[in-house]
Amino acid sequence: MKNPKSKYLIVAISLLVGLLHFLIGPDYQGVFRDFMRGYLIDILLPCNLYLLLQIAIRKHTSVFLARLAGAGFTFSFGVVVEILQAYHVQFLGTTYDPLDILMYAIGVGLGILLDLTLLDRLEKSSPEDHQSAGK
C-alpha cells in the first residue's frame, strides 16, 4: 500500500472490530441480541481479515491478485472453520451454523467494498504520487 493512511484506516477498523468483539460478548442483552451475538462478528472478522491481508499481500503482488487471494483465503478459512465445527471439532467456535458461511461471504464482500471505495480513494491520493508530480 502506497499511502500510509490506508494502513491507518485498516488498523482503526481492526481496533473497532476488536472493541465490538469485547462489547458484544456472551452477556450482551441489547438491541438485535441474536444477530449481534450470532452473526455480527461473523461478518466483521472476515472483513477485517481481508483488509489486513491486503496490507501484507500487496507488497508482493498486484492489487487485483491481492484482492483475489485475500478474498479466497478469507472465505475458505471461514468455510473450513464451519466444516470442522460440523464434525464437532472445536476450532474458533463450537456450533455449526450454515448461515455463518453466508455471513463470512457478506464479510468478505464488505471488505472488498471498503477496498474498492475507501482504500482505492486513499491509494489514488498517495503521497508518492504528489511527490513525483512535483518533480
C-alpha positions in Angstrom: 0.0 0.0 0.0 1.4 3.3 -1.1 -0.5 5.6 1.2 0.1 5.2 5.0 -3.5 6.5 5.5 -4.7 3.2 4.0 -2.9 1.3 6.7 -4.1 3.6 9.4 -7.7 3.1 8.3 -7.3 -0.7 8.3 -5.8 -0.5 11.8 -8.6 1.7 13.0 -11.2 -0.8 11.6 -9.3 -3.6 13.3 -9.4 -1.8 16.7 -13.1 -1.1 16.3 -13.8 -4.8 15.4 -11.8 -5.8 18.5 -13.7 -3.4 20.7 -17.0 -4.6 19.4 -15.9 -8.2 19.9 -15.4 -7.5 23.6 -18.6 -5.4 24.0 -20.8 -8.0 22.3 -19.8 -10.9 24.4 -22.0 -13.7 25.7 -23.7 -11.4 28.2 -24.9 -8.9 25.7 -28.6 -8.2 26.1 -29.1 -5.1 23.9 -30.7 -4.4 20.6 -30.8 -7.2 18.0 -29.4 -9.5 20.6 -29.5 -12.7 18.5 -28.0 -11.0 15.4 -25.3 -9.2 17.4 -24.2 -12.3 19.3 -24.6 -14.8 16.5 -23.7 -13.1 13.2 -22.2 -9.6 13.5 -18.8 -10.9 14.4 -19.0 -13.5 11.6 -19.4 -10.5 9.2 -16.8 -8.2 10.8 -14.0 -10.6 11.4 -13.7 -11.8 7.7 -14.0 -8.2 6.6 -11.1 -7.3 8.9 -9.0 -10.3 7.9 -9.5 -9.5 4.2 -8.3 -5.9 4.9 -5.3 -6.9 7.0 -4.3 -9.4 4.3 -4.3 -6.5 1.8 -1.5 -4.8 3.8 0.6 -7.9 3.6 -0.1 -9.3 0.1 0.1 -6.0 -1.9 3.8 -5.8 -1.1 4.4 -8.9 -3.2 1.8 -8.8 -6.0 -0.6 -6.7 -8.0 -3.7 -5.2 -6.4 -6.0 -7.5 -8.4 -4.2 -10.6 -7.3 -4.0 -9.4 -3.7 -7.8 -8.9 -3.7 -8.4 -12.3 -5.2 -6.0 -14.1 -2.8 -7.3 -12.2 0.2 -10.9 -12.9 -0.6 -10.3 -16.5 -1.5 -8.2 -17.2 1.6 -10.5 -15.4 4.0 -13.7 -17.1 2.7 -12.0 -20.5 2.5 -10.7 -20.2 6.1 -14.2 -19.4 7.3 -15.7 -22.4 5.5 -13.0 -24.7 6.9 -13.8 -23.5 10.4 -17.5 -24.3 9.9 -16.8 -27.7 8.4 -14.7 -28.5 11.4 -17.5 -27.4 13.7 -19.9 -29.6 11.8 -17.7 -32.5 12.7 -17.6 -31.4 16.3 -14.0 -30.1 16.2 -13.8 -27.1 18.4 -11.8 -24.6 16.5 -12.7 -20.9 16.7 -16.1 -21.8 17.9 -18.2 -24.8 18.8 -21.5 -24.6 17.0 -22.0 -25.4 13.3 -24.4 -22.9 11.6 -24.7 -22.9 7.8 -25.8 -19.3 8.0 -22.3 -18.5 9.3 -20.9 -19.3 5.8 -23.3 -16.7 4.3 -22.1 -14.2 7.0 -18.5 -14.9 6.0 -19.3 -14.2 2.4 -21.0 -11.0 3.4 -18.0 -10.0 5.5 -15.6 -10.7 2.6 -17.9 -8.7 0.3 -17.9 -5.8 2.8 -14.1 -5.9 2.9 -13.9 -5.8 -0.9 -16.4 -2.9 -0.9 -14.3 -0.9 1.5 -11.3 -1.8 -0.5 -12.8 -0.6 -3.8 -14.2 2.6 -2.3 -12.3 3.9 0.6 -8.9 2.3 0.1 -8.9 3.0 -3.7 -9.6 6.6 -3.0 -6.8 6.8 -0.4 -4.4 5.0 -2.7 -5.1 7.3 -5.6 -4.2 10.3 -3.4 -1.0 8.6 -2.4 1.8 10.9 -1.1 4.2 9.3 -3.6 2.0 10.5 -6.5 2.1 14.0 -5.2 5.9 13.9 -4.7 6.5 12.6 -8.2 4.2 15.1 -9.7 6.2 17.9 -8.1 9.5 16.7 -9.7 
